């Protein structure tokens, strides 16, 4: 092999190696701020709003997602966030509230600097308000249309609309998986999805299956760990102490803009639990 051709070969080999290795090295640490869904501290905030926010910042959180505003004006809520060094990026409202109070909460969100308005739950909603019992596939089709309609208004207001899941979205009705229908029938330009990986896991599904197909539809994510309790029912626990392996999930989430830790149940001091959660995400290597 000549010197020139050998040098060319070595240079080409080095370039291929760099191309192959660099993304892997870049992905070793999750380069996003540590976020928290404030539902995790729903019991603490009414007792000591400012003090709880300060403790969250001290624990390592810098971005939060609201789940109620505790009778505070947007100006007061934002002042408290600023004082604690937190940024409220996203907010949750159930579908029935979005249907009746959307303009009010869009105005509130503007004053707070919200970027994402997320439908926290649509479970139990029916096309016919007088209907009772389990939701039908027709109900979910109506919900998809409502999500598109609301998403258009949210987009016009300069924010992004999303849908958060629990377990009902993974029901199979008449041979159709509801979550698949919601993805199919909602307009990607109007509705994004906030995958709650804990509840996807609890439903018996794998988050990677969705994230790997259309990662761009999942800019937001709830990370929570789950562990089985009595009777096999899944319960929320500290990150790293349950059953969910977040390495493949976060590797597949290439469209992720922000995640929010959410722990719904505690058997230790909640702030201690949230510190464990933050430390887990801080040290996670992909």
VEXVEXVO-787190 format. One record per residue (C-alpha): residue number from 1; residue in three letters; chain; y, z, x. Coordinates in steps of 0.5 Angstrom, whole numbers. Layout:
BEGIN
<rec resi="NUM" resn="ala" chain="A" yy="Y" zz="Z" xx="X"/>
...
// end
This chain:
BEGIN
<rec resi="1" resn="unk" chain="A" yy="0" zz="0" xx="0"/>
<rec resi="2" resn="unk" chain="A" yy="7" zz="-2" xx="3"/>
<rec resi="3" resn="unk" chain="A" yy="12" zz="3" xx="4"/>
<rec resi="4" resn="unk" chain="A" yy="17" zz="0" xx="-1"/>
<rec resi="5" resn="unk" chain="A" yy="11" zz="0" xx="-7"/>
<rec resi="6" resn="unk" chain="A" yy="9" zz="7" xx="-5"/>
<rec resi="7" resn="unk" chain="A" yy="16" zz="10" xx="-6"/>
<rec resi="8" resn="unk" chain="A" yy="17" zz="6" xx="-12"/>
<rec resi="9" resn="unk" chain="A" yy="10" zz="9" xx="-14"/>
<rec resi="10" resn="unk" chain="A" yy="12" zz="16" xx="-13"/>
<rec resi="11" resn="unk" chain="A" yy="19" zz="15" xx="-16"/>
<rec resi="12" resn="unk" chain="A" yy="16" zz="12" xx="-22"/>
<rec resi="13" resn="unk" chain="A" yy="10" zz="18" xx="-22"/>
<rec resi="14" resn="unk" chain="A" yy="16" zz="23" xx="-21"/>
<rec resi="15" resn="unk" chain="A" yy="20" zz="20" xx="-27"/>
<rec resi="16" resn="unk" chain="A" yy="14" zz="20" xx="-32"/>
<rec resi="17" resn="unk" chain="A" yy="12" zz="28" xx="-30"/>
<rec resi="18" resn="unk" chain="A" yy="19" zz="30" xx="-31"/>
<rec resi="19" resn="unk" chain="A" yy="19" zz="26" xx="-38"/>
<rec resi="20" resn="unk" chain="A" yy="13" zz="30" xx="-40"/>
<rec resi="21" resn="unk" chain="A" yy="14" zz="37" xx="-37"/>
<rec resi="22" resn="unk" chain="A" yy="22" zz="37" xx="-38"/>
<rec resi="23" resn="unk" chain="A" yy="21" zz="38" xx="-46"/>
<rec resi="24" resn="unk" chain="A" yy="15" zz="43" xx="-45"/>
<rec resi="25" resn="unk" chain="A" yy="20" zz="47" xx="-41"/>
<rec resi="26" resn="unk" chain="A" yy="26" zz="47" xx="-45"/>
<rec resi="27" resn="unk" chain="A" yy="21" zz="49" xx="-51"/>
<rec resi="28" resn="unk" chain="A" yy="19" zz="55" xx="-48"/>
<rec resi="29" resn="unk" chain="A" yy="24" zz="60" xx="-51"/>
<rec resi="30" resn="unk" chain="A" yy="27" zz="59" xx="-58"/>
<rec resi="31" resn="unk" chain="A" yy="34" zz="57" xx="-57"/>
<rec resi="32" resn="unk" chain="A" yy="37" zz="60" xx="-63"/>
<rec resi="33" resn="unk" chain="A" yy="41" zz="66" xx="-65"/>
<rec resi="34" resn="unk" chain="A" yy="37" zz="71" xx="-68"/>
<rec resi="35" resn="unk" chain="A" yy="38" zz="71" xx="-76"/>
<rec resi="36" resn="unk" chain="A" yy="36" zz="76" xx="-81"/>
<rec resi="37" resn="unk" chain="A" yy="36" zz="75" xx="-89"/>
<rec resi="38" resn="unk" chain="A" yy="40" zz="81" xx="-92"/>
<rec resi="39" resn="unk" chain="A" yy="34" zz="83" xx="-97"/>
<rec resi="40" resn="unk" chain="A" yy="31" zz="86" xx="-91"/>
<rec resi="41" resn="unk" chain="A" yy="36" zz="92" xx="-92"/>
<rec resi="42" resn="unk" chain="A" yy="38" zz="92" xx="-99"/>
<rec resi="43" resn="unk" chain="A" yy="36" zz="99" xx="-100"/>
<rec resi="44" resn="unk" chain="A" yy="41" zz="101" xx="-94"/>
<rec resi="45" resn="unk" chain="A" yy="47" zz="96" xx="-95"/>
<rec resi="46" resn="unk" chain="A" yy="49" zz="100" xx="-102"/>
<rec resi="47" resn="unk" chain="A" yy="49" zz="107" xx="-98"/>
<rec resi="48" resn="unk" chain="A" yy="53" zz="105" xx="-92"/>
<rec resi="49" resn="unk" chain="A" yy="55" zz="98" xx="-92"/>
<rec resi="50" resn="unk" chain="A" yy="59" zz="97" xx="-86"/>
<rec resi="51" resn="unk" chain="A" yy="54" zz="102" xx="-82"/>
<rec resi="52" resn="unk" chain="A" yy="48" zz="98" xx="-83"/>
<rec resi="53" resn="unk" chain="A" yy="52" zz="92" xx="-81"/>
<rec resi="54" resn="unk" chain="A" yy="54" zz="95" xx="-75"/>
<rec resi="55" resn="unk" chain="A" yy="46" zz="97" xx="-74"/>
<rec resi="56" resn="unk" chain="A" yy="44" zz="90" xx="-75"/>
<rec resi="57" resn="unk" chain="A" yy="49" zz="87" xx="-69"/>
<rec resi="58" resn="unk" chain="A" yy="46" zz="93" xx="-65"/>
<rec resi="59" resn="unk" chain="A" yy="39" zz="91" xx="-66"/>
<rec resi="60" resn="unk" chain="A" yy="41" zz="84" xx="-64"/>
<rec resi="61" resn="unk" chain="A" yy="42" zz="80" xx="-70"/>
<rec resi="62" resn="unk" chain="A" yy="48" zz="75" xx="-70"/>
<rec resi="63" resn="unk" chain="A" yy="47" zz="71" xx="-76"/>
<rec resi="64" resn="unk" chain="A" yy="45" zz="73" xx="-83"/>
<rec resi="65" resn="unk" chain="A" yy="43" zz="70" xx="-90"/>
<rec resi="66" resn="unk" chain="A" yy="46" zz="74" xx="-96"/>
<rec resi="67" resn="unk" chain="A" yy="42" zz="76" xx="-102"/>
<rec resi="68" resn="unk" chain="A" yy="47" zz="79" xx="-106"/>
<rec resi="69" resn="unk" chain="A" yy="54" zz="81" xx="-105"/>
<rec resi="70" resn="unk" chain="A" yy="54" zz="89" xx="-107"/>
<rec resi="71" resn="unk" chain="A" yy="61" zz="88" xx="-112"/>
<rec resi="72" resn="unk" chain="A" yy="65" zz="86" xx="-106"/>
<rec resi="73" resn="unk" chain="A" yy="70" zz="80" xx="-106"/>
<rec resi="74" resn="unk" chain="A" yy="69" zz="75" xx="-101"/>
<rec resi="75" resn="unk" chain="A" yy="75" zz="77" xx="-97"/>
<rec resi="76" resn="unk" chain="A" yy="72" zz="84" xx="-96"/>
<rec resi="77" resn="unk" chain="A" yy="65" zz="81" xx="-95"/>
<rec resi="78" resn="unk" chain="A" yy="68" zz="77" xx="-90"/>
<rec resi="79" resn="unk" chain="A" yy="72" zz="82" xx="-86"/>
<rec resi="80" resn="unk" chain="A" yy="66" zz="87" xx="-86"/>
<rec resi="81" resn="unk" chain="A" yy="62" zz="81" xx="-83"/>
<rec resi="82" resn="unk" chain="A" yy="67" zz="80" xx="-78"/>
<rec resi="83" resn="unk" chain="A" yy="68" zz="87" xx="-76"/>
<rec resi="84" resn="unk" chain="A" yy="61" zz="88" xx="-75"/>
<rec resi="85" resn="unk" chain="A" yy="60" zz="81" xx="-71"/>
<rec resi="86" resn="unk" chain="A" yy="56" zz="78" xx="-76"/>
<rec resi="87" resn="unk" chain="A" yy="56" zz="71" xx="-78"/>
<rec resi="88" resn="unk" chain="A" yy="54" zz="69" xx="-86"/>
<rec resi="89" resn="unk" chain="A" yy="51" zz="62" xx="-85"/>
<rec resi="90" resn="unk" chain="A" yy="47" zz="62" xx="-92"/>
<rec resi="91" resn="unk" chain="A" yy="47" zz="65" xx="-99"/>
<rec resi="92" resn="unk" chain="A" yy="41" zz="66" xx="-104"/>
<rec resi="93" resn="unk" chain="A" yy="42" zz="65" xx="-111"/>
<rec resi="94" resn="unk" chain="A" yy="36" zz="64" xx="-117"/>
<rec resi="95" resn="unk" chain="A" yy="36" zz="58" xx="-121"/>
<rec resi="96" resn="unk" chain="A" yy="39" zz="61" xx="-127"/>
<rec resi="97" resn="unk" chain="A" yy="45" zz="64" xx="-123"/>
<rec resi="98" resn="unk" chain="A" yy="46" zz="57" xx="-120"/>
<rec resi="99" resn="unk" chain="A" yy="46" zz="54" xx="-127"/>
<rec resi="100" resn="unk" chain="A" yy="51" zz="58" xx="-130"/>
<rec resi="101" resn="unk" chain="A" yy="55" zz="61" xx="-125"/>
<rec resi="102" resn="unk" chain="A" yy="55" zz="55" xx="-119"/>
<rec resi="103" resn="unk" chain="A" yy="63" zz="54" xx="-119"/>
<rec resi="104" resn="unk" chain="A" yy="64" zz="61" xx="-118"/>
<rec resi="105" resn="unk" chain="A" yy="59" zz="62" xx="-112"/>
<rec resi="106" resn="unk" chain="A" yy="61" zz="56" xx="-109"/>
<rec resi="107" resn="unk" chain="A" yy="69" zz="58" xx="-109"/>
<rec resi="108" resn="unk" chain="A" yy="66" zz="65" xx="-106"/>
<rec resi="109" resn="unk" chain="A" yy="62" zz="61" xx="-101"/>
<rec resi="110" resn="unk" chain="A" yy="68" zz="57" xx="-99"/>
<rec resi="111" resn="unk" chain="A" yy="72" zz="64" xx="-98"/>
<rec resi="112" resn="unk" chain="A" yy="66" zz="67" xx="-94"/>
<rec resi="113" resn="unk" chain="A" yy="65" zz="61" xx="-89"/>
<rec resi="114" resn="unk" chain="A" yy="58" zz="59" xx="-92"/>
<rec resi="115" resn="unk" chain="A" yy="54" zz="53" xx="-90"/>
<rec resi="116" resn="unk" chain="A" yy="48" zz="53" xx="-94"/>
<rec resi="117" resn="unk" chain="A" yy="47" zz="55" xx="-101"/>
<rec resi="118" resn="unk" chain="A" yy="40" zz="56" xx="-103"/>
<rec resi="119" resn="unk" chain="A" yy="36" zz="57" xx="-109"/>
<rec resi="120" resn="unk" chain="A" yy="32" zz="63" xx="-108"/>
<rec resi="121" resn="unk" chain="A" yy="27" zz="63" xx="-114"/>
<rec resi="122" resn="unk" chain="A" yy="26" zz="58" xx="-119"/>
<rec resi="123" resn="unk" chain="A" yy="19" zz="61" xx="-122"/>
<rec resi="124" resn="unk" chain="A" yy="19" zz="63" xx="-129"/>
<rec resi="125" resn="unk" chain="A" yy="24" zz="58" xx="-131"/>
<rec resi="126" resn="unk" chain="A" yy="22" zz="53" xx="-136"/>
<rec resi="127" resn="unk" chain="A" yy="25" zz="46" xx="-139"/>
<rec resi="128" resn="unk" chain="A" yy="25" zz="49" xx="-146"/>
<rec resi="129" resn="unk" chain="A" yy="29" zz="56" xx="-145"/>
<rec resi="130" resn="unk" chain="A" yy="24" zz="59" xx="-151"/>
<rec resi="131" resn="unk" chain="A" yy="18" zz="57" xx="-148"/>
<rec resi="132" resn="unk" chain="A" yy="13" zz="63" xx="-145"/>
<rec resi="133" resn="unk" chain="A" yy="8" zz="64" xx="-140"/>
<rec resi="134" resn="unk" chain="A" yy="6" zz="60" xx="-134"/>
<rec resi="135" resn="unk" chain="A" yy="10" zz="54" xx="-132"/>
<rec resi="136" resn="unk" chain="A" yy="8" zz="47" xx="-133"/>
<rec resi="137" resn="unk" chain="A" yy="8" zz="41" xx="-129"/>
<rec resi="138" resn="unk" chain="A" yy="13" zz="38" xx="-134"/>
<rec resi="139" resn="unk" chain="A" yy="17" zz="45" xx="-132"/>
<rec resi="140" resn="unk" chain="A" yy="17" zz="43" xx="-125"/>
<rec resi="141" resn="unk" chain="A" yy="19" zz="36" xx="-126"/>
<rec resi="142" resn="unk" chain="A" yy="25" zz="39" xx="-130"/>
<rec resi="143" resn="unk" chain="A" yy="27" zz="44" xx="-124"/>
<rec resi="144" resn="unk" chain="A" yy="27" zz="38" xx="-119"/>
<rec resi="145" resn="unk" chain="A" yy="32" zz="34" xx="-123"/>
<rec resi="146" resn="unk" chain="A" yy="36" zz="41" xx="-123"/>
<rec resi="147" resn="unk" chain="A" yy="36" zz="42" xx="-116"/>
<rec resi="148" resn="unk" chain="A" yy="38" zz="35" xx="-115"/>
<rec resi="149" resn="unk" chain="A" yy="44" zz="36" xx="-120"/>
<rec resi="150" resn="unk" chain="A" yy="46" zz="42" xx="-117"/>
<rec resi="151" resn="unk" chain="A" yy="45" zz="39" xx="-110"/>
<rec resi="152" resn="unk" chain="A" yy="50" zz="34" xx="-111"/>
<rec resi="153" resn="unk" chain="A" yy="55" zz="39" xx="-113"/>
<rec resi="154" resn="unk" chain="A" yy="54" zz="43" xx="-107"/>
<rec resi="155" resn="unk" chain="A" yy="55" zz="37" xx="-103"/>
<rec resi="156" resn="unk" chain="A" yy="61" zz="35" xx="-106"/>
<rec resi="157" resn="unk" chain="A" yy="64" zz="42" xx="-104"/>
<rec resi="158" resn="unk" chain="A" yy="62" zz="41" xx="-97"/>
<rec resi="159" resn="unk" chain="A" yy="56" zz="45" xx="-96"/>
<rec resi="160" resn="unk" chain="A" yy="48" zz="44" xx="-96"/>
<rec resi="161" resn="unk" chain="A" yy="44" zz="46" xx="-102"/>
<rec resi="162" resn="unk" chain="A" yy="37" zz="48" xx="-100"/>
<rec resi="163" resn="unk" chain="A" yy="30" zz="51" xx="-104"/>
<rec resi="164" resn="unk" chain="A" yy="27" zz="57" xx="-102"/>
<rec resi="165" resn="unk" chain="A" yy="19" zz="58" xx="-103"/>
<rec resi="166" resn="unk" chain="A" yy="15" zz="64" xx="-106"/>
<rec resi="167" resn="unk" chain="A" yy="8" zz="63" xx="-108"/>
<rec resi="168" resn="unk" chain="A" yy="8" zz="60" xx="-115"/>
<rec resi="169" resn="unk" chain="A" yy="11" zz="53" xx="-111"/>
<rec resi="170" resn="unk" chain="A" yy="4" zz="52" xx="-108"/>
<rec resi="171" resn="unk" chain="A" yy="0" zz="52" xx="-115"/>
<rec resi="172" resn="unk" chain="A" yy="-4" zz="47" xx="-117"/>
<rec resi="173" resn="unk" chain="A" yy="-3" zz="44" xx="-124"/>
<rec resi="174" resn="unk" chain="A" yy="-7" zz="38" xx="-127"/>
<rec resi="175" resn="unk" chain="A" yy="-9" zz="37" xx="-120"/>
<rec resi="176" resn="unk" chain="A" yy="-2" zz="36" xx="-117"/>
<rec resi="177" resn="unk" chain="A" yy="1" zz="41" xx="-112"/>
<rec resi="178" resn="unk" chain="A" yy="8" zz="43" xx="-114"/>
<rec resi="179" resn="unk" chain="A" yy="11" zz="44" xx="-107"/>
<rec resi="180" resn="unk" chain="A" yy="9" zz="37" xx="-106"/>
<rec resi="181" resn="unk" chain="A" yy="12" zz="34" xx="-112"/>
<rec resi="182" resn="unk" chain="A" yy="18" zz="38" xx="-111"/>
<rec resi="183" resn="unk" chain="A" yy="19" zz="35" xx="-104"/>
<rec resi="184" resn="unk" chain="A" yy="17" zz="28" xx="-107"/>
<rec resi="185" resn="unk" chain="A" yy="22" zz="29" xx="-113"/>
<rec resi="186" resn="unk" chain="A" yy="28" zz="32" xx="-110"/>
<rec resi="187" resn="unk" chain="A" yy="33" zz="27" xx="-106"/>
<rec resi="188" resn="unk" chain="A" yy="33" zz="29" xx="-98"/>
<rec resi="189" resn="unk" chain="A" yy="41" zz="27" xx="-98"/>
<rec resi="190" resn="unk" chain="A" yy="42" zz="33" xx="-104"/>
<rec resi="191" resn="unk" chain="A" yy="36" zz="38" xx="-103"/>
<rec resi="192" resn="unk" chain="A" yy="33" zz="41" xx="-96"/>
<rec resi="193" resn="unk" chain="A" yy="28" zz="46" xx="-96"/>
<rec resi="194" resn="unk" chain="A" yy="28" zz="53" xx="-93"/>
<rec resi="195" resn="unk" chain="A" yy="21" zz="54" xx="-91"/>
<rec resi="196" resn="unk" chain="A" yy="19" zz="62" xx="-92"/>
<rec resi="197" resn="unk" chain="A" yy="13" zz="61" xx="-88"/>
<rec resi="198" resn="unk" chain="A" yy="10" zz="68" xx="-90"/>
<rec resi="199" resn="unk" chain="A" yy="9" zz="66" xx="-97"/>
<rec resi="200" resn="unk" chain="A" yy="6" zz="59" xx="-95"/>
<rec resi="201" resn="unk" chain="A" yy="1" zz="63" xx="-91"/>
<rec resi="202" resn="unk" chain="A" yy="0" zz="68" xx="-97"/>
<rec resi="203" resn="unk" chain="A" yy="-1" zz="62" xx="-101"/>
<rec resi="204" resn="unk" chain="A" yy="-7" zz="59" xx="-97"/>
<rec resi="205" resn="unk" chain="A" yy="-3" zz="54" xx="-94"/>
<rec resi="206" resn="unk" chain="A" yy="-1" zz="52" xx="-87"/>
<rec resi="207" resn="unk" chain="A" yy="7" zz="51" xx="-85"/>
<rec resi="208" resn="unk" chain="A" yy="5" zz="46" xx="-80"/>
<rec resi="209" resn="unk" chain="A" yy="2" zz="41" xx="-85"/>
<rec resi="210" resn="unk" chain="A" yy="9" zz="40" xx="-88"/>
<rec resi="211" resn="unk" chain="A" yy="13" zz="41" xx="-82"/>
<rec resi="212" resn="unk" chain="A" yy="10" zz="36" xx="-78"/>
<rec resi="213" resn="unk" chain="A" yy="10" zz="31" xx="-83"/>
<rec resi="214" resn="unk" chain="A" yy="18" zz="31" xx="-85"/>
<rec resi="215" resn="unk" chain="A" yy="21" zz="36" xx="-80"/>
<rec resi="216" resn="unk" chain="A" yy="28" zz="34" xx="-82"/>
<rec resi="217" resn="unk" chain="A" yy="27" zz="37" xx="-89"/>
<rec resi="218" resn="unk" chain="A" yy="27" zz="44" xx="-86"/>
<rec resi="219" resn="unk" chain="A" yy="33" zz="46" xx="-83"/>
<rec resi="220" resn="unk" chain="A" yy="32" zz="53" xx="-85"/>
<rec resi="221" resn="unk" chain="A" yy="26" zz="58" xx="-84"/>
<rec resi="222" resn="unk" chain="A" yy="24" zz="65" xx="-86"/>
<rec resi="223" resn="unk" chain="A" yy="20" zz="68" xx="-81"/>
<rec resi="224" resn="unk" chain="A" yy="16" zz="74" xx="-83"/>
<rec resi="225" resn="unk" chain="A" yy="9" zz="77" xx="-81"/>
<rec resi="226" resn="unk" chain="A" yy="4" zz="78" xx="-86"/>
<rec resi="227" resn="unk" chain="A" yy="-2" zz="83" xx="-86"/>
<rec resi="228" resn="unk" chain="A" yy="-7" zz="84" xx="-92"/>
<rec resi="229" resn="unk" chain="A" yy="-7" zz="90" xx="-96"/>
<rec resi="230" resn="unk" chain="A" yy="-12" zz="93" xx="-101"/>
<rec resi="231" resn="unk" chain="A" yy="-16" zz="88" xx="-105"/>
<rec resi="232" resn="unk" chain="A" yy="-14" zz="83" xx="-100"/>
<rec resi="233" resn="unk" chain="A" yy="-6" zz="82" xx="-102"/>
<rec resi="234" resn="unk" chain="A" yy="-2" zz="80" xx="-97"/>
<rec resi="235" resn="unk" chain="A" yy="4" zz="85" xx="-95"/>
<rec resi="236" resn="unk" chain="A" yy="10" zz="84" xx="-90"/>
<rec resi="237" resn="unk" chain="A" yy="10" zz="87" xx="-84"/>
<rec resi="238" resn="unk" chain="A" yy="13" zz="87" xx="-77"/>
<rec resi="239" resn="unk" chain="A" yy="13" zz="81" xx="-73"/>
<rec resi="240" resn="unk" chain="A" yy="7" zz="80" xx="-68"/>
<rec resi="241" resn="unk" chain="A" yy="3" zz="86" xx="-72"/>
<rec resi="242" resn="unk" chain="A" yy="0" zz="81" xx="-78"/>
<rec resi="243" resn="unk" chain="A" yy="-4" zz="75" xx="-78"/>
<rec resi="244" resn="unk" chain="A" yy="1" zz="69" xx="-77"/>
<rec resi="245" resn="unk" chain="A" yy="2" zz="65" xx="-70"/>
<rec resi="246" resn="unk" chain="A" yy="9" zz="63" xx="-70"/>
<rec resi="247" resn="unk" chain="A" yy="8" zz="59" xx="-64"/>
<rec resi="248" resn="unk" chain="A" yy="5" zz="52" xx="-67"/>
<rec resi="249" resn="unk" chain="A" yy="10" zz="53" xx="-73"/>
<rec resi="250" resn="unk" chain="A" yy="16" zz="53" xx="-69"/>
<rec resi="251" resn="unk" chain="A" yy="14" zz="48" xx="-64"/>
<rec resi="252" resn="unk" chain="A" yy="13" zz="43" xx="-71"/>
<rec resi="253" resn="unk" chain="A" yy="20" zz="45" xx="-73"/>
<rec resi="254" resn="unk" chain="A" yy="23" zz="40" xx="-70"/>
<rec resi="255" resn="unk" chain="A" yy="29" zz="40" xx="-75"/>
<rec resi="256" resn="unk" chain="A" yy="30" zz="47" xx="-75"/>
<rec resi="257" resn="unk" chain="A" yy="38" zz="49" xx="-75"/>
<rec resi="258" resn="unk" chain="A" yy="37" zz="57" xx="-76"/>
<rec resi="259" resn="unk" chain="A" yy="31" zz="62" xx="-78"/>
<rec resi="260" resn="unk" chain="A" yy="32" zz="68" xx="-81"/>
<rec resi="261" resn="unk" chain="A" yy="27" zz="74" xx="-80"/>
<rec resi="262" resn="unk" chain="A" yy="26" zz="77" xx="-87"/>
<rec resi="263" resn="unk" chain="A" yy="21" zz="84" xx="-88"/>
<rec resi="264" resn="unk" chain="A" yy="21" zz="86" xx="-95"/>
<rec resi="265" resn="unk" chain="A" yy="16" zz="92" xx="-94"/>
<rec resi="266" resn="unk" chain="A" yy="16" zz="98" xx="-89"/>
<rec resi="267" resn="unk" chain="A" yy="12" zz="103" xx="-87"/>
<rec resi="268" resn="unk" chain="A" yy="16" zz="106" xx="-81"/>
<rec resi="269" resn="unk" chain="A" yy="24" zz="107" xx="-81"/>
<rec resi="270" resn="unk" chain="A" yy="27" zz="100" xx="-83"/>
<rec resi="271" resn="unk" chain="A" yy="32" zz="99" xx="-77"/>
<rec resi="272" resn="unk" chain="A" yy="26" zz="101" xx="-72"/>
<rec resi="273" resn="unk" chain="A" yy="22" zz="95" xx="-76"/>
<rec resi="274" resn="unk" chain="A" yy="28" zz="90" xx="-75"/>
<rec resi="275" resn="unk" chain="A" yy="29" zz="92" xx="-68"/>
<rec resi="276" resn="unk" chain="A" yy="21" zz="90" xx="-67"/>
<rec resi="277" resn="unk" chain="A" yy="22" zz="84" xx="-71"/>
<rec resi="278" resn="unk" chain="A" yy="28" zz="82" xx="-67"/>
<rec resi="279" resn="unk" chain="A" yy="25" zz="83" xx="-60"/>
<rec resi="280" resn="unk" chain="A" yy="19" zz="79" xx="-62"/>
<rec resi="281" resn="unk" chain="A" yy="23" zz="73" xx="-63"/>
<rec resi="282" resn="unk" chain="A" yy="27" zz="74" xx="-57"/>
<rec resi="283" resn="unk" chain="A" yy="21" zz="74" xx="-53"/>
<rec resi="284" resn="unk" chain="A" yy="17" zz="69" xx="-56"/>
<rec resi="285" resn="unk" chain="A" yy="15" zz="63" xx="-52"/>
<rec resi="286" resn="unk" chain="A" yy="13" zz="56" xx="-55"/>
// end
